[in-house]
Amino acid sequence: MPILISAEELAERLDAERDGRAATRTVVLDVRWSLAQPDGSEAFGAGHIPGAVYVDLDAELADHDAVGEGRHPLPTEAAFTEAMRRWGLRDGDTVVATDDLGNQSAARAWWLLRHAGVADVRMLDGALGGWRAAGLPLETGDAAPEPGDATAHFGGMPVIDIDGAAAFAASGVLLDARAVERYRGEVEPIDPRAGHIPGARSAPSGGSLDEAGRFLPADVLRDRFAALGVASDGSTPVAAYCGSGVTAAHAVAALAIAGVDAALYPGSWSQWSNDESRPVATGDEPPVG
């Protein structure tokens, strides 16, 4: 299935649905979130794609009852099923995730929906910026969809835990999707220790986007990741982490566009840095492997 959908194609799908011409439903999920402003409900209410449903990343795409697993542990299968139904999702729907951050938060929903077994889930290429640039309308206010009946069946995407992350660079490529300053340990705005997992290679998620917030073409992404040691034929195991497993999902999506399957380390740096038994590397440490 495609990973991206253009603003124009999404608009046509939504128009066809309103006119009764659509063969399948298309549900738009707006994952408005950032580290600086985790609650995106106000921004959503001020303007979103017509018919879109707001997704609360902190409350619906994470399980904060899980202790010691980082800032955004994966939700349980049961909790994610409840969230999917709250968003109005039904089996067979096409789901489009978007945000106002170049898909760097929407990718968390994309990844979880793929992990849950949703067959056709995409991200809006260029996110809301792409929708606006196409001159397409926004609507204001809240959204209250009819409850859906979809059920999550986790296992659709590869995952590694903290021990897997510790061993990964010895035989594969472990990518750190945070800003390079955090990777080097020059700054750490939120976690208790600065630096990166030994052997990890710096691959900031923003480097997979162009100036308009669209994903770079597949061949350009392949070249980007090849320079980091990722084999385009899939012969090298690849995994990604970030601060708390959010922008790492964006890295997994960029790799998928490039034709490479990659695992996600959901605990990411927020879990690793809180475990004092785990070593920390700083600077531009030469990668292992």
PASEBA-1860 file (N, C-alpha, C; in nm, 3 decimals):
! residues 289
1> MPILISAE> 0.084/-0.120/0.000/0.000/0.000/0.000/0.088/0.126/0.000 ~ 0.041/0.233/-0.064/0.118/0.359/-0.060/0.132/0.410/0.082 ~ 0.238/0.486/0.107/0.263/0.543/0.239/0.213/0.687/0.245 ~ 0.214/0.756/0.132/0.176/0.896/0.126/0.054/0.916/0.036 ~ -0.016/1.026/0.061/-0.125/1.068/-0.027/-0.112/1.219/-0.044 ~ -0.134/1.267/-0.165/-0.124/1.410/-0.190/-0.249/1.481/-0.142 ~ -0.237/1.611/-0.121/-0.352/1.691/-0.079/-0.464/1.684/-0.183 ~ -0.426/1.688/-0.309/-0.526/1.686/-0.416/-0.601/1.553/-0.419
9> ELAERLDA> -0.527/1.442/-0.402/-0.594/1.312/-0.403/-0.684/1.296/-0.282 ~ -0.638/1.344/-0.166/-0.722/1.335/-0.047/-0.849/1.418/-0.065 ~ -0.836/1.539/-0.118/-0.954/1.623/-0.140/-1.053/1.555/-0.234 ~ -1.003/1.491/-0.338/-1.091/1.420/-0.432/-1.162/1.305/-0.363 ~ -1.090/1.232/-0.279/-1.152/1.122/-0.206/-1.263/1.172/-0.114 ~ -1.236/1.281/-0.043/-1.336/1.335/0.049/-1.457/1.389/-0.027 ~ -1.433/1.452/-0.141/-1.544/1.500/-0.224/-1.628/1.382/-0.274 ~ -1.561/1.276/-0.318/-1.633/1.159/-0.368/-1.716/1.094/-0.259
17> ERDGRAAT> -1.665/1.096/-0.139/-1.739/1.039/-0.027/-1.864/1.121/0.003 ~ -1.848/1.252/0.002/-1.964/1.340/0.029/-2.071/1.325/-0.081 ~ -2.025/1.298/-0.205/-2.118/1.286/-0.317/-2.172/1.145/-0.334 ~ -2.127/1.052/-0.250/-2.173/0.914/-0.261/-2.104/0.835/-0.370 ~ -1.990/0.885/-0.420/-1.920/0.816/-0.530/-1.806/0.728/-0.481 ~ -1.775/0.731/-0.351/-1.657/0.661/-0.300/-1.687/0.514/-0.273 ~ -1.594/0.429/-0.312/-1.609/0.286/-0.286/-1.575/0.252/-0.142 ~ -1.484/0.329/-0.082/-1.445/0.307/0.057/-1.441/0.441/0.130
25> RTVVLDVR> -1.453/0.436/0.262/-1.444/0.557/0.343/-1.299/0.596/0.362 ~ -1.277/0.727/0.373/-1.145/0.780/0.408/-1.160/0.863/0.535 ~ -1.087/0.823/0.639/-1.092/0.891/0.768/-0.963/0.968/0.788 ~ -0.973/1.096/0.818/-0.855/1.180/0.839/-0.834/1.200/0.989 ~ -0.714/1.169/1.036/-0.677/1.186/1.176/-0.576/1.299/1.187 ~ -0.605/1.396/1.270/-0.518/1.513/1.288/-0.443/1.498/1.420 ~ -0.313/1.470/1.410/-0.230/1.444/1.529/-0.149/1.570/1.558 ~ -0.217/1.675/1.599/-0.150/1.803/1.626/-0.077/1.792/1.760
33> WSLAQPDG> 0.055/1.794/1.758/0.136/1.774/1.879/0.277/1.826/1.853 ~ 0.341/1.875/1.961/0.484/1.904/1.958/0.534/1.899/2.101 ~ 0.665/1.890/2.119/0.722/1.893/2.254/0.684/2.021/2.326 ~ 0.684/2.132/2.251/0.652/2.262/2.312/0.504/2.277/2.342 ~ 0.418/2.212/2.261/0.273/2.224/2.279/0.209/2.086/2.259 ~ 0.215/2.001/2.361/0.162/1.865/2.346/0.012/1.859/2.318 ~ -0.064/1.952/2.375/-0.209/1.954/2.354/-0.240/2.037/2.229 ~ -0.275/1.967/2.123/-0.302/2.037/1.997/-0.449/2.061/1.971
41> SEAFGAGH> -0.534/2.041/2.072/-0.679/2.052/2.049/-0.720/2.193/2.010 ~ -0.657/2.294/2.070/-0.693/2.433/2.036/-0.656/2.464/1.892 ~ -0.537/2.422/1.850/-0.496/2.444/1.711/-0.587/2.369/1.615 ~ -0.626/2.248/1.653/-0.719/2.170/1.570/-0.851/2.246/1.555 ~ -0.904/2.296/1.666/-1.031/2.367/1.661/-1.026/2.493/1.577 ~ -0.907/2.554/1.569/-0.892/2.678/1.493/-0.888/2.655/1.343 ~ -0.860/2.531/1.301/-0.858/2.503/1.158/-0.802/2.366/1.127 ~ -0.883/2.282/1.062/-0.840/2.147/1.026/-0.908/2.104/0.896
49> IPGAVYVD> -0.862/1.995/0.840/-0.921/1.942/0.717/-1.066/1.905/0.746 ~ -1.158/1.943/0.660/-1.299/1.913/0.685/-1.323/1.764/0.712 ~ -1.391/1.737/0.824/-1.422/1.600/0.861/-1.316/1.530/0.942 ~ -1.201/1.595/0.962/-1.091/1.531/1.036/-1.128/1.514/1.183 ~ -1.064/1.416/1.245/-1.083/1.386/1.387/-0.953/1.416/1.460 ~ -0.962/1.483/1.573/-0.843/1.514/1.651/-0.796/1.391/1.728 ~ -0.666/1.366/1.723/-0.603/1.257/1.797/-0.509/1.317/1.900 ~ -0.530/1.282/2.025/-0.446/1.329/2.135/-0.328/1.232/2.149
57> LDAELADH> -0.212/1.273/2.101/-0.097/1.183/2.099/-0.063/1.133/2.239 ~ -0.057/1.225/2.336/-0.019/1.184/2.471/-0.119/1.087/2.533 ~ -0.247/1.111/2.511/-0.350/1.030/2.577/-0.388/0.905/2.499 ~ -0.384/0.912/2.364/-0.437/0.803/2.283/-0.331/0.721/2.210 ~ -0.212/0.775/2.194/-0.106/0.702/2.123/0.006/0.660/2.217 ~ -0.022/0.660/2.347/0.078/0.621/2.447/0.006/0.567/2.570 ~ 0.079/0.490/2.649/0.025/0.434/2.773/0.110/0.482/2.889 ~ 0.063/0.585/2.959/0.142/0.643/3.065/0.135/0.564/3.196
65> DAVGEGRH> 0.059/0.455/3.196/0.058/0.367/3.313/0.176/0.269/3.309 ~ 0.240/0.257/3.194/0.356/0.169/3.182/0.476/0.237/3.247 ~ 0.534/0.175/3.348/0.643/0.234/3.425/0.778/0.187/3.371 ~ 0.870/0.283/3.358/1.006/0.250/3.319/1.024/0.223/3.172 ~ 0.926/0.261/3.090/0.934/0.232/2.946/0.944/0.358/2.862 ~ 0.981/0.470/2.925/0.997/0.593/2.850/0.877/0.685/2.861 ~ 0.886/0.802/2.794/0.780/0.903/2.805/0.653/0.868/2.728 ~ 0.667/0.791/2.620/0.551/0.756/2.539/0.550/0.605/2.510
73> PLPTEAAF> 0.531/0.523/2.614/0.520/0.378/2.588/0.404/0.349/2.494 ~ 0.415/0.240/2.420/0.306/0.205/2.330/0.179/0.175/2.409 ~ 0.063/0.215/2.355/-0.062/0.180/2.422/-0.085/0.030/2.415 ~ -0.170/-0.020/2.503/-0.208/-0.160/2.494/-0.298/-0.181/2.373 ~ -0.308/-0.304/2.332/-0.394/-0.337/2.218/-0.539/-0.299/2.248 ~ -0.583/-0.326/2.371/-0.721/-0.294/2.408/-0.746/-0.144/2.408 ~ -0.651/-0.068/2.464/-0.668/0.077/2.468/-0.666/0.137/2.327 ~ -0.582/0.083/2.241/-0.577/0.136/2.105/-0.703/0.100/2.027
81> TEAMRRWG> -0.759/-0.016/2.054/-0.887/-0.051/1.993/-0.993/0.050/2.033 ~ -0.998/0.086/2.161/-1.095/0.186/2.208/-1.074/0.320/2.137 ~ -0.946/0.360/2.121/-0.917/0.486/2.054/-0.961/0.482/1.908 ~ -0.930/0.373/1.838/-0.970/0.360/1.698/-1.121/0.372/1.683 ~ -1.193/0.310/1.773/-1.339/0.315/1.765/-1.391/0.455/1.799 ~ -1.322/0.522/1.892/-1.360/0.659/1.926/-1.341/0.751/1.805 ~ -1.240/0.724/1.724/-1.215/0.805/1.604/-1.312/0.770/1.492 ~ -1.393/0.667/1.512/-1.490/0.628/1.410/-1.438/0.529/1.308
89> LRDGDTVV> -1.325/0.465/1.334/-1.267/0.375/1.234/-1.345/0.244/1.224 ~ -1.360/0.201/1.100/-1.423/0.072/1.071/-1.327/-0.012/0.989 ~ -1.345/-0.142/0.996/-1.262/-0.230/0.914/-1.282/-0.195/0.767 ~ -1.171/-0.187/0.695/-1.178/-0.155/0.552/-1.162/-0.008/0.519 ~ -1.159/0.078/0.621/-1.140/0.222/0.596/-0.998/0.249/0.547 ~ -0.985/0.352/0.464/-0.855/0.413/0.438/-0.837/0.521/0.543 ~ -0.721/0.523/0.607/-0.694/0.621/0.713/-0.579/0.710/0.669 ~ -0.596/0.840/0.683/-0.492/0.937/0.650/-0.457/1.015/0.776
97> ATDDLGNQ> -0.331/1.008/0.817/-0.284/1.083/0.934/-0.211/1.208/0.888 ~ -0.233/1.316/0.963/-0.165/1.441/0.930/-0.136/1.519/1.058 ~ -0.061/1.626/1.045/-0.029/1.715/1.157/0.011/1.849/1.098 ~ 0.076/1.932/1.177/0.128/2.059/1.125/0.277/2.064/1.150 ~ 0.343/1.947/1.141/0.484/1.934/1.177/0.558/1.844/1.079 ~ 0.518/1.851/0.952/0.585/1.768/0.852/0.569/1.620/0.876 ~ 0.458/1.581/0.937/0.425/1.442/0.969/0.513/1.382/1.079 ~ 0.587/1.466/1.151/0.676/1.411/1.253/0.601/1.366/1.379
105> SAARAWWL> 0.477/1.410/1.397/0.393/1.352/1.501/0.290/1.257/1.441 ~ 0.239/1.288/1.322/0.141/1.201/1.256/0.199/1.063/1.229 ~ 0.330/1.055/1.212/0.393/0.925/1.185/0.371/0.827/1.299 ~ 0.353/0.878/1.422/0.325/0.789/1.535/0.192/0.717/1.513 ~ 0.090/0.790/1.466/-0.039/0.728/1.437/-0.026/0.633/1.318 ~ 0.044/0.677/1.213/0.067/0.590/1.096/0.129/0.458/1.140 ~ 0.234/0.466/1.223/0.303/0.346/1.266/0.212/0.256/1.350 ~ 0.142/0.315/1.446/0.055/0.236/1.533/-0.058/0.170/1.456
113> LRHAGVAD> -0.115/0.241/1.361/-0.222/0.183/1.280/-0.170/0.067/1.194 ~ -0.050/0.084/1.139/0.012/-0.027/1.066/0.039/-0.144/1.161 ~ 0.089/-0.113/1.278/0.117/-0.215/1.379/-0.011/-0.287/1.419 ~ -0.123/-0.214/1.419/-0.252/-0.270/1.459/-0.321/-0.349/1.349 ~ -0.262/-0.350/1.230/-0.317/-0.430/1.122/-0.405/-0.357/1.024 ~ -0.413/-0.224/1.031/-0.492/-0.148/0.933/-0.423/-0.159/0.797 ~ -0.496/-0.203/0.697/-0.435/-0.235/0.567/-0.394/-0.111/0.489 ~ -0.475/-0.006/0.493/-0.448/0.112/0.410/-0.442/0.236/0.499
121> VRMLDGAL> -0.323/0.271/0.544/-0.303/0.390/0.626/-0.190/0.471/0.564 ~ -0.212/0.600/0.549/-0.117/0.687/0.481/-0.095/0.814/0.561 ~ 0.005/0.890/0.519/0.026/1.024/0.572/0.003/1.125/0.460 ~ -0.052/1.240/0.496/-0.073/1.346/0.398/0.062/1.408/0.365 ~ 0.105/1.395/0.242/0.236/1.447/0.204/0.238/1.599/0.216 ~ 0.333/1.649/0.293/0.339/1.791/0.321/0.254/1.833/0.438 ~ 0.179/1.736/0.495/0.094/1.759/0.611/-0.001/1.877/0.586 ~ -0.039/1.949/0.690/-0.135/2.059/0.671/-0.078/2.171/0.584
129> GGWRAAGL> 0.054/2.187/0.588/0.116/2.287/0.501/0.089/2.256/0.355 ~ 0.093/2.128/0.319/0.064/2.088/0.182/-0.082/2.111/0.145 ~ -0.171/2.089/0.241/-0.314/2.114/0.218/-0.339/2.263/0.195 ~ -0.279/2.346/0.279/-0.295/2.490/0.264/-0.235/2.539/0.132 ~ -0.116/2.485/0.098/-0.048/2.528/-0.024/-0.130/2.495/-0.148 ~ -0.211/2.390/-0.139/-0.296/2.352/-0.252/-0.423/2.438/-0.258 ~ -0.438/2.532/-0.164/-0.553/2.620/-0.164/-0.682/2.553/-0.120 ~ -0.671/2.446/-0.042/-0.788/2.371/0.000/-0.842/2.424/0.133
137> PLETGDAA> -0.971/2.408/0.157/-1.034/2.472/0.273/-1.007/2.400/0.405 ~ -1.018/2.477/0.512/-1.016/2.424/0.648/-1.150/2.451/0.713 ~ -1.184/2.371/0.813/-1.302/2.400/0.893/-1.261/2.416/1.038 ~ -1.346/2.478/1.115/-1.317/2.503/1.256/-1.411/2.423/1.344 ~ -1.381/2.426/1.475/-1.467/2.357/1.569/-1.418/2.217/1.600 ~ -1.501/2.143/1.672/-1.469/2.009/1.716/-1.526/1.907/1.618 ~ -1.497/1.778/1.643/-1.552/1.671/1.560/-1.595/1.558/1.652 ~ -1.712/1.502/1.625/-1.765/1.392/1.707/-1.816/1.282/1.615
145> PEPGDATA> -1.726/1.197/1.565/-1.768/1.094/1.471/-1.853/0.986/1.537 ~ -1.931/0.916/1.457/-2.002/0.799/1.506/-1.900/0.693/1.545 ~ -1.920/0.623/1.657/-1.823/0.521/1.699/-1.802/0.415/1.592 ~ -1.677/0.371/1.578/-1.645/0.267/1.481/-1.643/0.130/1.544 ~ -1.599/0.030/1.464/-1.595/-0.107/1.514/-1.462/-0.176/1.486 ~ -1.360/-0.098/1.448/-1.229/-0.157/1.416/-1.165/-0.217/1.541 ~ -1.083/-0.318/1.520/-1.014/-0.384/1.629/-0.864/-0.391/1.599 ~ -0.784/-0.353/1.697/-0.638/-0.356/1.681/-0.585/-0.497/1.703
153> HFGGMPVI> -0.496/-0.537/1.614/-0.425/-0.665/1.628/-0.277/-0.635/1.611 ~ -0.208/-0.609/1.722/-0.069/-0.568/1.714/0.020/-0.680/1.659 ~ 0.128/-0.636/1.596/0.225/-0.730/1.541/0.260/-0.700/1.396 ~ 0.199/-0.594/1.342/0.223/-0.563/1.202/0.354/-0.493/1.173 ~ 0.420/-0.440/1.276/0.546/-0.368/1.258/0.651/-0.421/1.356 ~ 0.778/-0.428/1.314/0.882/-0.480/1.404/0.917/-0.381/1.515 ~ 0.942/-0.435/1.634/0.972/-0.357/1.753/1.092/-0.418/1.823 ~ 1.179/-0.333/1.881/1.287/-0.383/1.966/1.274/-0.319/2.104
161> DIDGAAAF> 1.322/-0.391/2.206/1.320/-0.337/2.341/1.457/-0.281/2.377 ~ 1.476/-0.245/2.503/1.600/-0.179/2.544/1.722/-0.270/2.528 ~ 1.705/-0.399/2.554/1.816/-0.491/2.535/1.848/-0.509/2.386 ~ 1.743/-0.512/2.305/1.766/-0.519/2.161/1.837/-0.396/2.108 ~ 1.803/-0.279/2.163/1.870/-0.155/2.122/2.016/-0.158/2.162 ~ 2.046/-0.213/2.281/2.184/-0.219/2.328/2.272/-0.303/2.237 ~ 2.214/-0.408/2.180/2.293/-0.500/2.097/2.285/-0.468/1.949 ~ 2.197/-0.377/1.909/2.163/-0.363/1.768/2.280/-0.318/1.681
169> AASGVLLD> 2.356/-0.220/1.728/2.460/-0.162/1.643/2.573/-0.260/1.612 ~ 2.581/-0.368/1.688/2.688/-0.466/1.662/2.665/-0.542/1.533 ~ 2.540/-0.553/1.489/2.513/-0.630/1.368/2.423/-0.557/1.268 ~ 2.378/-0.436/1.305/2.290/-0.361/1.217/2.315/-0.211/1.229 ~ 2.222/-0.134/1.179/2.232/0.012/1.183/2.122/0.065/1.275 ~ 2.164/0.131/1.382/2.071/0.193/1.476/2.073/0.343/1.453 ~ 1.958/0.399/1.413/1.950/0.541/1.378/1.887/0.621/1.490 ~ 1.947/0.736/1.521/1.897/0.829/1.622/1.831/0.945/1.548
177> ARAVERYR> 1.698/0.958/1.564/1.622/1.056/1.486/1.612/1.193/1.551 ~ 1.679/1.213/1.666/1.673/1.343/1.733/1.764/1.445/1.664 ~ 1.752/1.571/1.705/1.841/1.675/1.653/1.985/1.638/1.685 ~ 2.076/1.677/1.598/2.216/1.637/1.613/2.277/1.689/1.743 ~ 2.230/1.803/1.792/2.283/1.857/1.917/2.251/1.767/2.035 ~ 2.135/1.707/2.033/2.098/1.613/2.138/2.177/1.483/2.122 ~ 2.194/1.437/1.999/2.274/1.318/1.974/2.415/1.335/2.028 ~ 2.475/1.449/2.002/2.613/1.473/2.048/2.623/1.494/2.199
185> GEVEPIDP> 2.510/1.520/2.263/2.512/1.547/2.406/2.541/1.692/2.440 ~ 2.529/1.781/2.341/2.556/1.923/2.365/2.442/1.988/2.442 ~ 2.320/1.940/2.419/2.202/1.990/2.490/2.113/1.871/2.521 ~ 2.035/1.883/2.627/1.933/1.782/2.656/1.820/1.851/2.732 ~ 1.715/1.889/2.661/1.611/1.972/2.721/1.514/1.899/2.812 ~ 1.511/1.766/2.808/1.402/1.697/2.878/1.443/1.569/2.949 ~ 1.543/1.499/2.900/1.581/1.371/2.960/1.698/1.387/3.058 ~ 1.719/1.291/3.150/1.815/1.311/3.260/1.962/1.307/3.220
193> RAGHIPGA> 1.994/1.240/3.107/2.134/1.236/3.063/2.141/1.274/2.916 ~ 2.251/1.337/2.879/2.269/1.381/2.741/2.359/1.285/2.666 ~ 2.334/1.270/2.537/2.417/1.183/2.454/2.332/1.088/2.372 ~ 2.390/0.972/2.338/2.317/0.877/2.254/2.357/0.734/2.290 ~ 2.282/0.641/2.238/2.314/0.499/2.258/2.443/0.467/2.184 ~ 2.540/0.405/2.252/2.667/0.374/2.185/2.645/0.295/2.055 ~ 2.712/0.343/1.950/2.701/0.278/1.820/2.593/0.334/1.730 ~ 2.502/0.415/1.787/2.395/0.472/1.705/2.450/0.579/1.611
201> RSAPSGGS> 2.381/0.598/1.500/2.422/0.696/1.400/2.317/0.808/1.393 ~ 2.362/0.929/1.383/2.273/1.044/1.384/2.200/1.058/1.251 ~ 2.065/1.061/1.258/1.982/1.077/1.139/1.858/1.158/1.176 ~ 1.874/1.289/1.200/1.759/1.371/1.242/1.640/1.355/1.148 ~ 1.521/1.342/1.206/1.402/1.316/1.124/1.378/1.427/1.023 ~ 1.409/1.551/1.059/1.388/1.662/0.966/1.470/1.651/0.839 ~ 1.577/1.574/0.841/1.660/1.556/0.723/1.595/1.476/0.614 ~ 1.480/1.415/0.643/1.407/1.340/0.541/1.301/1.423/0.472
209> LDEAGRFL> 1.294/1.554/0.507/1.193/1.643/0.452/1.256/1.752/0.368 ~ 1.180/1.802/0.269/1.227/1.917/0.194/1.182/2.045/0.264 ~ 1.207/2.159/0.203/1.176/2.287/0.267/1.026/2.309/0.286 ~ 0.945/2.237/0.209/0.800/2.251/0.221/0.740/2.150/0.319 ~ 0.826/2.071/0.382/0.776/1.972/0.477/0.729/1.843/0.414 ~ 0.764/1.822/0.286/0.730/1.697/0.219/0.846/1.599/0.229 ~ 0.814/1.470/0.231/0.920/1.371/0.229/1.001/1.385/0.101 ~ 1.131/1.368/0.113/1.218/1.368/-0.004/1.182/1.250/-0.094
217> PADVLRDR> 1.214/1.258/-0.223/1.187/1.145/-0.313/1.255/1.017/-0.264 ~ 1.199/0.904/-0.303/1.251/0.775/-0.255/1.398/0.756/-0.287 ~ 1.442/0.796/-0.407/1.582/0.775/-0.442/1.675/0.863/-0.359 ~ 1.629/0.983/-0.325/1.709/1.072/-0.241/1.717/1.016/-0.099 ~ 1.606/0.963/-0.050/1.607/0.901/0.083/1.698/0.778/0.085 ~ 1.695/0.699/-0.022/1.785/0.583/-0.027/1.930/0.627/-0.017 ~ 1.965/0.734/-0.089/2.103/0.785/-0.083/2.135/0.836/0.057 ~ 2.039/0.904/0.119/2.063/0.956/0.254/2.094/0.842/0.352
225> FAALGVAS> 2.012/0.739/0.347/2.031/0.629/0.441/2.150/0.541/0.403 ~ 2.180/0.531/0.274/2.297/0.455/0.233/2.424/0.516/0.290 ~ 2.428/0.650/0.298/2.543/0.718/0.355/2.559/0.688/0.504 ~ 2.452/0.638/0.566/2.457/0.602/0.708/2.476/0.452/0.726 ~ 2.498/0.381/0.617/2.526/0.238/0.626/2.407/0.148/0.602 ~ 2.294/0.205/0.559/2.173/0.125/0.536/2.174/0.072/0.393 ~ 2.170/-0.059/0.380/2.170/-0.122/0.247/2.030/-0.116/0.189 ~ 2.016/-0.069/0.066/1.884/-0.054/0.005/1.820/-0.189/-0.027
233> DGSTPVAA> 1.900/-0.297/-0.029/1.843/-0.428/-0.057/1.788/-0.498/0.067 ~ 1.792/-0.428/0.181/1.737/-0.484/0.303/1.827/-0.585/0.372 ~ 1.951/-0.596/0.329/2.042/-0.697/0.386/2.096/-0.656/0.523 ~ 2.083/-0.528/0.557/2.130/-0.480/0.687/2.012/-0.454/0.779 ~ 2.007/-0.516/0.898/1.899/-0.483/0.991/1.905/-0.335/1.029 ~ 1.789/-0.270/1.039/1.782/-0.128/1.070/1.677/-0.107/1.180 ~ 1.710/-0.019/1.273/1.615/0.021/1.376/1.632/0.169/1.403 ~ 1.528/0.231/1.459/1.533/0.375/1.486/1.480/0.405/1.625
241> YCGSGVTA> 1.538/0.509/1.685/1.487/0.561/1.812/1.497/0.712/1.808 ~ 1.435/0.778/1.909/1.441/0.923/1.919/1.436/0.959/2.066 ~ 1.362/1.064/2.103/1.348/1.096/2.243/1.253/1.003/2.315 ~ 1.136/0.978/2.252/1.036/0.895/2.319/0.954/0.811/2.222 ~ 1.008/0.783/2.105/0.940/0.694/2.012/0.841/0.761/1.919 ~ 0.842/0.895/1.912/0.750/0.967/1.824/0.816/0.994/1.689 ~ 0.922/1.077/1.687/0.985/1.105/1.558/1.061/0.984/1.504 ~ 1.090/0.885/1.589/1.150/0.761/1.538/1.054/0.692/1.442
249> AHAVAALA> 0.923/0.705/1.465/0.825/0.649/1.372/0.835/0.720/1.237 ~ 0.868/0.849/1.238/0.888/0.925/1.114/1.009/0.869/1.039 ~ 1.114/0.833/1.112/1.232/0.772/1.050/1.195/0.638/0.988 ~ 1.114/0.559/1.058/1.070/0.430/1.003/0.989/0.452/0.875 ~ 0.906/0.556/0.874/0.827/0.587/0.754/0.917/0.630/0.638 ~ 1.016/0.714/0.666/1.109/0.757/0.561/1.184/0.639/0.504 ~ 1.226/0.548/0.591/1.295/0.427/0.545/1.201/0.342/0.459 ~ 1.074/0.333/0.499/0.977/0.256/0.421/0.959/0.316/0.282
257> IAGVDAAL> 0.955/0.449/0.274/0.946/0.515/0.143/1.067/0.480/0.058 ~ 1.182/0.467/0.123/1.306/0.430/0.053/1.312/0.281/0.022 ~ 1.213/0.206/0.067/1.209/0.063/0.039/1.279/-0.024/0.142 ~ 1.299/0.030/0.261/1.372/-0.042/0.366/1.280/-0.061/0.487 ~ 1.268/-0.183/0.535/1.193/-0.210/0.657/1.281/-0.183/0.778 ~ 1.225/-0.122/0.881/1.302/-0.089/1.001/1.217/-0.112/1.125 ~ 1.284/-0.148/1.233/1.218/-0.168/1.361/1.217/-0.037/1.439 ~ 1.123/-0.026/1.530/1.110/0.090/1.618/1.150/0.050/1.759
265> YPGSWSQW> 1.229/0.136/1.825/1.257/0.121/1.967/1.168/0.220/2.040 ~ 1.052/0.179/2.088/0.955/0.274/2.145/1.006/0.346/2.269 ~ 1.079/0.279/2.356/1.128/0.344/2.478/1.223/0.458/2.450 ~ 1.304/0.442/2.346/1.396/0.543/2.296/1.483/0.605/2.407 ~ 1.530/0.727/2.383/1.626/0.787/2.476/1.566/0.812/2.613 ~ 1.435/0.836/2.619/1.373/0.863/2.749/1.379/0.742/2.840 ~ 1.375/0.623/2.784/1.393/0.502/2.865/1.541/0.476/2.892 ~ 1.621/0.484/2.787/1.763/0.452/2.799/1.832/0.544/2.900
273> SNDESRPV> 1.806/0.673/2.892/1.878/0.769/2.976/1.835/0.762/3.122 ~ 1.721/0.703/3.149/1.675/0.686/3.287/1.726/0.559/3.352 ~ 1.790/0.474/3.274/1.847/0.350/3.326/1.997/0.371/3.344 ~ 2.040/0.394/3.467/2.180/0.430/3.491/2.278/0.317/3.462 ~ 2.226/0.198/3.441/2.314/0.087/3.405/2.353/0.090/3.257 ~ 2.287/0.174/3.180/2.312/0.180/3.036/2.417/0.286/3.005 ~ 2.518/0.253/2.924/2.622/0.350/2.890/2.571/0.458/2.796 ~ 2.636/0.571/2.800/2.599/0.686/2.715/2.722/0.730/2.636
281> ATGDEPPV> 2.703/0.754/2.508/2.809/0.808/2.423/2.778/0.953/2.391 ~ 2.881/1.033/2.370/2.864/1.173/2.332/2.952/1.205/2.213 ~ 2.929/1.322/2.154/3.007/1.362/2.038/2.970/1.282/1.914 ~ 3.056/1.291/1.813/3.035/1.218/1.690/3.107/1.085/1.698 ~ 3.061/1.002/1.787/3.127/0.873/1.808/3.120/0.789/1.681 ~ 3.231/0.731/1.635/3.225/0.643/1.516/3.129/0.527/1.543 ~ 3.040/0.499/1.448/2.945/0.391/1.470/3.011/0.254/1.473 ~ 2.947/0.162/1.541/2.995/0.025/1.548/2.923/-0.058/1.443
289> G> 2.989/-0.155/1.386/2.924/-0.246/1.292/2.965/-0.225/1.150
END
